[in-house]
Amino acid sequence: MKPTIRSFTAGELTELALLAETLNARRKTGSAFCCSLAEDIRKDFLNTMEYNFVFREGGVPKGLFCCFPDPEKRNADCSLLVDATGEDYFSIAHALISAGRDRLGPGMACTFFFPAENRDCRSFLKRAGARQQVNEYVLHLRRGDWMAARSQAAPPRPLGSGEHDAFAALHDTIFPGVYASGKDILADSGKTRMIYVIPDESGLAAYGVLKLRENRQAVAEMVGVRRDARRQGYGRAILDVLARHAFFQYDSGTLELIVDADNENALSLYRKTGFRIAQENNCFILR
């Protein structure tokens, strides 16, 4: 039977989510943009079906290409999950990405984050002409390892209703062009994202965003300090409030955080708080 490539259909989402769960559970075949549980993966697939493609051989799914496009930023966060190695990987991956990029249209970049152990994906993307970006570390803070600051210059508090514009402006200044704008975060505030801030005489000096996932998983999604307010302990204070709420309000066992591998100042702060490197991810952008 000739191999086939086509977009997902509703009737096969459960089967494909189970394959994605299996491949993503192994670092040598995983993607950082893919959820860990089949139930969560299926929900993602349902929301982006027209941009997701499956490669079948003999009727068996052998590879998946899944996209989360952002037309405003002209970028799609992409997962490439292939159940093969070597040249078989390359042929399946090439077919999937060709179909996906045709659907996305011209001018859309594809961003890939995946474990450093996924050598086939790295080799394929290099051959395809993708540019490697700075690697990122996934850090974990376990409740028993948390080292709270002995004192805080200014305790953080929840974002006030009249501070939304100031928060969005600060976030977009510190992290321009990231996957979630200040407006995006505010739209989810109080649902799966909790925002905490430290004000000073000039406005908002620092902020942190705690993102909550299913199964009591918590992520310190954003930690930002205004440039002229740095080195005053605000970052450590924000981390402490995120950890406290994750561990004691939401009963999370681990707080996750992602940081660029070359950000030595941030890494030093996170290590002092008790974070440890759990995984290193490669980043590639294909234009």
C-alpha positions in Angstrom: 0.0 0.0 0.0 1.4 3.4 -1.0 2.2 5.8 1.8 -0.3 8.6 2.3 -0.2 12.1 3.8 -3.3 14.0 4.7 -4.7 16.4 7.3 -6.2 14.9 10.5 -9.8 13.7 10.6 -12.0 13.7 13.7 -12.4 9.9 13.7 -8.7 9.3 14.1 -7.8 11.8 16.8 -7.8 9.3 19.6 -5.4 7.0 17.6 -3.1 9.8 16.7 -3.1 11.3 20.2 -2.0 7.9 21.6 0.9 7.8 19.1 1.9 11.3 20.0 1.8 10.5 23.7 4.1 7.5 23.0 6.6 9.3 20.9 6.7 12.4 23.1 7.4 10.3 26.2 10.8 9.5 24.8 13.3 12.4 24.6 14.9 10.9 21.5 11.6 11.3 19.6 9.8 14.1 21.6 8.8 17.7 21.1 8.6 20.5 23.6 5.4 21.8 22.0 3.5 18.6 22.6 1.5 17.8 25.8 2.4 14.7 27.8 -1.1 13.1 28.1 -3.1 11.7 25.2 -6.3 13.4 26.5 -4.6 16.8 26.4 -3.0 16.1 23.1 -6.3 15.2 21.6 -7.8 18.6 22.7 -4.9 20.4 21.0 -5.4 18.3 17.8 -9.1 19.1 17.8 -8.3 22.9 17.9 -5.8 22.8 15.0 -6.9 20.0 12.8 -6.5 21.8 9.5 -2.8 22.4 10.2 -1.9 18.9 11.3 -0.8 16.1 9.0 -0.3 12.4 9.4 1.9 10.1 7.4 0.6 6.6 7.1 2.3 3.5 5.6 0.3 0.4 5.2 -2.5 2.1 7.0 -0.3 2.6 10.1 0.5 6.1 11.3 4.3 6.6 11.2 4.6 10.4 11.7 2.8 13.6 12.7 3.3 17.2 11.9 1.3 19.5 14.2 1.2 23.3 14.1 -0.1 26.1 16.3 -0.1 29.1 13.9 0.0 32.7 14.9 -0.8 34.8 11.8 -0.1 38.1 13.6 3.5 37.0 14.3 3.9 35.1 11.0 5.0 32.1 13.0 3.8 28.6 13.8 4.9 26.5 16.8 5.4 23.1 15.3 5.9 19.5 16.6 7.5 16.9 14.4 6.9 13.3 15.8 8.2 10.5 13.6 8.3 6.8 14.5 11.4 6.0 12.4 15.2 6.6 12.3 17.9 7.5 9.8 16.8 7.9 6.2 13.3 6.7 6.9 13.0 9.6 9.4 14.2 12.0 6.8 11.8 10.9 4.1 8.8 10.9 6.4 9.7 14.3 8.0 10.3 15.9 4.6 6.9 14.8 3.3 5.1 16.0 6.5 6.8 19.4 6.6 6.2 20.0 2.9 2.5 19.4 3.4 2.4 21.5 6.5 4.2 24.5 5.0 2.0 24.4 1.9 -1.0 24.7 4.2 0.5 27.4 6.3 1.2 29.5 3.2 4.1 31.7 2.2 5.8 33.9 4.8 5.1 31.7 7.8 8.1 30.6 9.8 8.0 27.3 11.7 9.6 27.1 15.2 10.6 23.8 16.7 11.6 23.1 20.3 12.6 19.6 21.1 14.8 17.6 23.5 18.5 17.7 22.7 18.4 13.9 22.6 16.2 14.0 19.5 19.2 13.8 17.1 17.1 12.8 14.0 15.0 15.9 14.3 18.1 18.1 14.7 19.9 16.5 11.7 16.8 16.8 9.5 16.2 20.4 10.3 19.8 21.3 9.6 19.6 19.6 6.3 16.3 21.4 5.6 18.0 24.8 6.1 16.5 25.7 9.4 18.6 28.0 11.6 19.5 26.9 15.1 18.7 29.4 17.9 19.9 29.5 21.5 19.1 26.3 23.4 16.7 26.5 26.4 16.7 24.7 29.7 13.7 23.3 31.4 14.2 23.8 35.1 12.3 22.1 38.0 11.9 23.3 41.5 10.7 20.6 43.9 8.9 21.6 47.1 11.6 20.2 49.3 14.3 22.0 47.4 12.7 25.5 47.5 15.0 28.0 49.3 12.9 31.1 50.0 14.6 34.4 50.4 15.1 35.4 54.0 13.6 38.8 53.5 11.8 40.6 50.8 12.2 44.3 50.0 8.6 44.4 48.6 6.1 41.6 48.8 4.3 40.8 45.5 0.5 41.0 45.3 -2.1 40.1 42.6 -2.4 42.4 39.6 -5.1 45.1 40.2 -8.0 45.7 37.8 -6.7 49.2 37.0 -3.1 47.9 36.2 -3.9 45.9 33.1 -2.5 48.5 30.6 0.7 49.0 32.7 1.2 45.2 32.9 0.8 44.7 29.2 3.2 47.5 28.4 5.8 46.2 30.8 5.6 42.6 29.6 5.8 43.6 25.9 8.8 45.8 26.7 10.7 43.1 28.5 9.7 40.2 26.3 8.9 41.6 22.8 7.8 39.1 20.3 7.4 36.1 22.6 4.6 33.5 22.0 2.2 35.2 24.5 1.8 39.0 24.5 0.6 41.0 27.5 -2.9 41.0 25.9 -2.8 37.2 25.6 -1.9 36.7 29.2 -4.5 39.1 30.4 -7.2 37.3 28.4 -6.5 34.2 30.5 -5.9 35.9 33.8 -7.8 34.3 36.7 -8.4 31.1 34.7 -5.2 29.2 34.0 -2.8 32.1 34.5 -2.3 34.1 37.8 -0.4 37.4 37.6 1.5 38.9 40.6 3.2 42.3 40.6 5.5 44.5 42.7 4.8 48.2 42.3 7.1 51.1 43.1 6.9 54.9 42.8 7.4 54.6 39.0 4.6 52.1 38.4 5.0 48.3 38.1 8.6 47.3 38.9 8.3 43.5 38.5 5.8 40.8 37.7 5.4 37.0 37.5 2.9 34.7 35.8 2.0 31.4 37.2 0.4 29.1 34.6 -1.6 26.1 35.9 -2.1 22.9 33.9 -4.1 19.8 34.5 -3.0 17.3 37.2 -1.8 20.1 39.5 1.1 21.0 37.2 2.5 24.5 37.6 4.8 26.6 35.5 6.5 29.9 36.3 5.7 31.1 32.8 7.1 34.6 33.0 9.3 36.5 35.5 10.1 40.1 34.5 11.7 43.0 36.2 11.8 46.6 34.8 15.4 47.5 33.7 15.9 50.3 36.2 14.5 48.2 39.1 16.8 45.3 38.8 19.2 44.0 41.5 16.9 44.9 44.3 15.6 41.4 45.0 12.4 41.8 43.1 13.0 38.7 40.9 13.6 36.5 43.9 10.5 37.9 45.6 8.4 37.1 42.5 9.8 33.5 42.3 8.9 33.0 46.0 5.3 34.0 45.6 4.9 31.8 42.5 6.4 28.9 44.4 4.3 29.5 47.5 1.1 29.5 45.5 2.1 26.5 43.3 3.0 24.4 46.3 0.5 25.4 49.0 -2.5 26.8 47.2 -2.5 24.4 44.2 -0.7 21.5 45.8 1.8 21.1 42.9 4.8 18.9 43.6 7.1 20.7 41.1 7.3 24.2 39.7 8.6 24.3 36.1 10.4 27.2 34.5 12.1 27.6 31.1 15.1 29.8 30.5 17.5 30.5 27.6 20.7 28.5 28.1 22.9 31.6 27.7 21.0 33.7 30.3 23.6 33.3 33.1 22.1 36.0 35.4 18.7 34.3 35.4 20.2 30.9 35.8 22.1 32.1 38.9 18.9 33.4 40.4 17.0 30.2 39.7 19.7 28.0 41.1 19.8 30.1 44.3 16.0 29.5 44.6 16.5 25.7 44.3 15.8 25.1 40.6 17.6 22.3 38.9 18.1 21.6 35.1 15.7 18.8 34.1 16.0 19.0 30.3 17.8 20.8 27.5 15.9 21.7 24.4 17.1 22.6 20.9 15.4 25.5 19.1 15.3 25.8 15.3 13.4 28.2 13.0 12.6 27.2 9.4 11.7 30.1 7.2 
